[in-house]
Amino acid sequence: MRNVTSTSASTSRNAEKFLPKLLDRLGKAKAKVIANINPGDDQEVVLSRFKKIENGLQQMEDLKLLPRVTLWEHTLFNQFTVLEHRVDKFFLGDNESNAFIGLEAITSLLTRMIENVDQIKASIPVVKLMPSYPERSLEFTHWSQPELGLTATKKLSQELSQMGVEKGIYKSRAMANMMRSYEHLEGTELRLCFLSFSIFPAESVIKKRPLIYWWIGEGFITATQDKTTEEVGEEIFGKLMKQGLIQPHGNAVNASSSSTSCTLHPWIRYMLIGLARDALLFHFDSSWPWMPSCQASVCRRPCLVFDQNPTSPGEEDPLTVFNVNRNYLSFKREWLSKLKNVVVLQLGRWQSSPTHHIEVDDEGLFLKGIGAQHYLSFKYLSLRGISGITRIPSCIFSIISLEILDLRACHNLETLPSDISSLRKLTHLDISECYLLEGMPKGIGKLSSLQVLKGFLIANLKNTPSRLGDLAKLKKLRRLSIYIGIEAVMHDKEFENLKEISSLRRLKISWAVVSPELRGKIARQSLDFSFPPDLEKLDLQGIPLKEVPPWLNPRQLTNIKKLYIRGGELCSLDHAGEETVTECKWRVEILRLKYLSNMKIELKEVEVQFPHLLYLEKVKCHEIEKDKYEKNIFWSKSQGQKLSNC
């Protein structure tokens, strides 16, 4: 018999040539078997089995599936090799005895080969069968013609369903193992949160914060005696990651607690789609089985998908409207006004990439369709990352049930209503990265339930009736980010009011890029800061001071565990004349220093100043010459290497 090993290996590794060659050899094998069947034997049985094998392989060839598999996975390669080896060994080999095996042996062999083809179908990694576009991501804004990519992907989904790939996946052993992992999840909260991942397109990078906001708005998670709802959400996100059900994206010190975004394994996604569909949590389009639809007749959670338009709510009465991948939003006011029992409107960006683009027509005037009288249970509104919105209608700030308002990165937003004090139930307000905002409205100090406030703007006195002193009234505020704008005017010792926010645990301060004339003024105003005693995280971005300010020291910041300094003029963390004694050393565990072109960092000094350090990230610090920096460092104590040896 001829040696088939080298032939199998070479053809199997060439995705375009493999199936045509295998079909050709299968045809020769069929002719040889039929020619040598004993008289009286039923040729139809043999022919039908050959036909079934040929049809399965021909389907794959007609759809050009194998060239669209970007990586030959080990299992897939092995299964094709087994099939190819059986054709060569038993039908096309030189050993004459193989050519005249009995009908029973032939039919048994062909049956096993049919099983091989079915296994191959189930093993094709569907998520990697993307259309031939420059980007493989399903975050459609990265394509110049996203509708073409969507149409091609939808067509492929239909083709794979016709082949029975979906059925094969759900019946596979790997899927059974994943189902057991799901069944072992404790509690309804954990299961509901996990099922929510089913609506995201394949290969998505999902931002943690909007995900948790959605869970809170839906009521999937609730606060406990010891934890806020957001802390419960963080814990659930961590559990899913720790159990390997979701994967961290990017660098994380401790994946289960530090990762800010995640991805989902494609087979886990298929499992979740089946479970969410059976539980009537979401409706999945019959013409596109692996994507959610805008229908809300049963599940009450319509999803905005690129080529689908939401119908009038009528009797459907949605609870949640979620923008999965619509890039252009155009609604009639009447459509929003009929959503009388809606709880969540996630219209904005959930994708991790800040380049994902969503746009509205008519400057977002459709938002006026949201009337306070209709929204008795409305909890969460996200317009995150939507371009074209210049102002937020005052009617939104009259929705007394609203708990989370996410306006992050609405880059065209210029104006908020003059008074927002009606939002007494609001726990989260994010207006960060809204760089055209002119000031803060009145009434922020009256939002007694507020736990998270991001993007508080320090501007001129005329446009900012709410000042830092007003935030001292917020007894539940745990997270705060402040943006010191170009026109910032601060009262004397205004930042000393920070120490009065006793509940504050995380603080971020960002300085705008200002002209050299204003830099000195802003720098002088940034010298007198005081911080609450229990602050655990401090993030400084664009600090305009060259010398380390007196407030940035371990004596004042005794409980800081995370210290991030990104950009700015700072040259050093050393305080001149300070003695290095135990009580003056930092208790920081995670230190991130980025884009500090003036700062030269001596690792031995860092070891002394930060004896409790678990992780150091140093990126683009100390510019040696134009655009050339000292080497980047990503150090973790868990790796066992001494920091000074990096």
Secondary structure, 3 states (H helix, E strand, C coil): CCCCHHHHHHHHCCHHHHHHHHHHHHHHHHHHHHHCCCCCCCHHHHHHHHHHHHHHHHHHHHCCHHHHCCCCCHHHHHHHHHHHHHHHHHCCCCCHHHHHCCHHHHHHHHHHHHHHHHHHHHHCCHHHCCCCCCCCCCCHHHCCCHHHHHHHHHHHHHHHHHHCHHHHHHCCHHHHHHHHHHHCCCCHHHHHHHHHHHHCCCCCCEEHHHHHHHHHHHCCCCCCCCCCHHHHHHHHHHHHHHCCCCEECCCCCCHHHHCCEEECCHHHHHHHHHHHHHCCCCCECCCCCCCECCCCCCCCCCEECCCCCCCCCCCCCCCEEEECCCCEECCCHHHHHCCCCCCEEECCCCECCCCCCEEECHHHHHHHHCCHHHCCCCCEEECCCEECCCECCHHHHHCCCCCEEECCCCCCCCECCCECCCCCCCCEEECCCCCCCCCCCECHHHCCCCCEEEEEEECCCCCCCCCHHHHCCCCCCCEEEEEECCCCCCCCCHHHHHHHCCCCCEEEEEECCCCHHHHHHHHHHCCCCCCCCCCCEEEEEEECCCCCCCCCCCCCCCCCCEEEEEEECCCCCCCCCCCCCHHHCCCCCEEEEECCCCCCCCHHHHHHHCCCCCEEEEECCCEEECCEECCCEEEEHHHCCCHHHC
